[in-house]
Amino acid sequence: MAGLWTGAAALATAGRRGQRWSQPLMRSVALWTVKYVPHYSRRHLVVSRALCSAGYDSNEKTFDKILIANRGEIACRVIKTCKKMGIKTVAIHSDVDASSVHVKMADEAVCVGPAPTGKSYLNMDAIMDAVRNSGAQAVHPGYGFLSENKEFAKRLAAEDVIFIGPDTHAIQAMGDKIESKLLAKKAKVNTIPGFDGVVKDADEAVRIAREIGYPVMIKASAGGGGKGMRIAWDDEETRDGFRFSSQEAASSFGDDRLLIEKFIDNPRHIEIQVLGDKHGNALWLNERECSIQRRNQKVVEEAPSIFLDSETRRAMGEQAVALAKAVNYSSAGTVEFLVDSKKNFYFLEMNTRLQVEHPVTECITGLDLVQEMIRVAKGYPLRHKQADIPINGWAVECRVYAEDPYKSFGLPSVGRLSQYEEPMCLPGVRVDSGIQPGSDISIYYDPMISKLITYGSDRTEALKRMEDALDNYVIRGVTHNIALLREVIINSRFIEGDINTKFLSEVYPDGFKGHQLTETERNQFLAIASSLFVASQLRAQHFQDHENSRVPIVKPQVASWELSVKLHDGIHTVVASSSWPTFSVEVDGSKLNVTSTWNLASPLLSVNVDGTQRTIQCLSREAGGNMSIQFLGTVYKVRILTKLAAELNKFMLEKAAEDTSSVLRSPMPGVVVAISVKPGDLVAEGQEICVIEAMKMQNSMTAGKTGKVKSVHCKAGDTVGEGDLLVELE
């Protein structure tokens, strides 16, 4: 959890390039510093604010106390700004979140129920009780949960509690995808062809899809965040999409209404940040490029977009503001567009809340959007004019998830963070998180670990800083998607700006396989791994020299090491010799020099290989020579043996791999929603066997081959872990 360095970084960059900021905007910018707070953890970071002359106006009265109706990183993000504004905060939490960071950061905390979201973070009765009992004057909903729920806003208004967001009319109009599309048409905003009504059942969905023409997008009317959305290319997919989307919509939003519209193939997803007040003023705060997605959920975002020219940007911004003004919008909101290759853009939806990716907008404009939301909610007019809104520098955000990127670009992972260090030692880095070492990633909530943001004077600098930040991010205890994120930002298509919402499936048609090493990179990796192995042997010798009872692993007089290194299916001959702290390493005939501090206790190791600097992480090192090393974002497993050990290893029997064609195991932790088969049933390859819900997303599990069901090991409602046996075939 790190500081908002936005204002200071943007000003510093502008100063280096000789740019001048307008005086109105300057008044909103403040310096951000980071300090250690011992009671969170030794390395856990909390933000404090060093006020400058252009800081917050202490005479501008807003609220005494705000309740944050959310959890995790967004709750922490809101609390940070409240603290800077001198506002006391109340956190809500489920029983499993009692020790969460947002609970510790807040001045007060109230438990609102057990872990399931329907009984806690969506439990309006319990949250309203927390508001009354705490005396909170206003509620910030964050994103997700009740952030776009008009009934929640109405209940707050009935008790004279301010909802920090738009009024109920705007939430109703813009939060409902059907009504918002009709209003967009009326406001002369470009819209996508589709059915302007609620789809009643699967049969009607098929009829409408045929009329519109395939492919179509089926999505939740009250939804967002990629949940309750399916693309259908034929009648069968439409029926399945209707079923899954309605179930996900009911689970995530308590509203199973769906709509159908034409799916625009290979578009970009670009959104406009808007900000309005209660006095009829509205601004557009430039765009965010959000095209890198998996399962309709954003993975990498940036601001501005490399694709837009100033004319298109202005046209999109003006249409977004026109839509906001049409509903008297008064808060921060986002108008999302699909943009085709010819820069034609079409209204997708409006999110009447703070977006996950709002930090990149803060970075290039210098605005604190949470502060602006609080000011507007109190009734203050906007402090800026459209001409005051700059684009200073470039910002990139990567969503770091507890997910396995090798499974459908990211199936959820659960576990406890045994080690966690954010890359805050690097320049131009911001991390928004709500976790600390020891935090649990559970099946009940979104698997996001953090939002990693980097800022630079231009896109090249921002991307290089992101690459370095990903290499220096330490996450242990859960599977994460850093390998995928790093591959995206260094991909040539991404660097050139040749992207669309199908980027991942186009670049990795056979699924993500991790970084594919070039010959030079492979030799560097083998040299580093071998040097690590030798360094550990030298350390063992050091202990042996000081403790005669310890059995030496390598004889002290050895001057060089002949090693056999297995990487993937290849075995490489390596000879290494030490001239501490440099190792001379010969890999398959190529000679390299590897230098480092060789601090084997550190989670990060900076290594120089013939002048090329690399940051690696040694995740595990076993006595049998097996090592797991994170290199260029991807974790590689190697086995390093001495020449003698390699000769003897040939006589060792290898464990046979399990035949998985006749069994179906859960690819992720989750809850079994439905079982479609029973023992004795005949199933065809690809036929649905069961449905598992994980982190509010429903996943259809299918048969890997044609056969007869031998046994079923689960039932609807069961909680299953990754790798648990679900169904066996004969």
Secondary structure as UniProt FT lines:
FT   HELIX           6..16
FT   TURN            17..18
FT   HELIX           23..26
FT   TURN            27..28
FT   STRAND          31..36
FT   TURN            38..40
FT   TURN            42..43
FT   STRAND          45..50
FT   TURN            53..54
FT   TURN            58..59
FT   STRAND          65..68
FT   HELIX           72..84
FT   TURN            85..86
FT   STRAND          88..94
FT   HELIX           95..97
FT   TURN            98..99
FT   HELIX           101..105
FT   STRAND          108..113
FT   HELIX           117..119
FT   TURN            120..122
FT   HELIX           124..134
FT   STRAND          138..140
FT   TURN            145..148
FT   HELIX           150..158
FT   TURN            159..160
FT   STRAND          162..163
FT   HELIX           168..175
FT   HELIX           177..186
FT   TURN            187..188
FT   HELIX           202..212
FT   STRAND          216..220
FT   TURN            221..222
FT   TURN            225..228
FT   STRAND          229..232
FT   HELIX           235..253
FT   STRAND          258..262
FT   STRAND          268..276
FT   TURN            278..279
FT   STRAND          282..294
FT   TURN            295..296
FT   STRAND          297..303
FT   HELIX           310..326
FT   TURN            327..328
FT   STRAND          332..339
FT   TURN            341..342
FT   STRAND          345..351
FT   TURN            356..357
FT   HELIX           358..365
FT   HELIX           369..378
FT   HELIX           386..388
FT   STRAND          394..401
FT   STRAND          403..404
FT   TURN            405..409
FT   STRAND          411..412
FT   STRAND          415..416
FT   STRAND          419..421
FT   TURN            424..425
FT   TURN            427..428
FT   STRAND          429..433
FT   TURN            437..438
FT   STRAND          440..441
FT   TURN            443..444
FT   STRAND          448..456
FT   HELIX           459..471
FT   STRAND          474..476
FT   HELIX           482..490
FT   HELIX           492..496
FT   TURN            501..502
FT   HELIX           503..507
FT   TURN            509..510
FT   HELIX           519..546
FT   TURN            548..549
FT   TURN            556..557
FT   STRAND          560..567
FT   TURN            568..569
FT   STRAND          570..579
FT   TURN            580..581
FT   STRAND          582..587
FT   TURN            588..589
FT   STRAND          590..595
FT   TURN            600..601
FT   STRAND          605..609
FT   TURN            610..611
FT   STRAND          612..621
FT   TURN            623..624
FT   STRAND          626..631
FT   TURN            632..633
FT   STRAND          634..642
FT   HELIX           643..649
FT   TURN            650..651
FT   TURN            661..662
FT   STRAND          663..665
FT   STRAND          670..675
FT   TURN            679..680
FT   STRAND          682..683
FT   TURN            685..686
FT   STRAND          688..694
FT   TURN            695..696
FT   STRAND          697..702
FT   STRAND          707..712
FT   TURN            716..717
FT   STRAND          719..720
FT   TURN            722..723
FT   STRAND          725..729
//
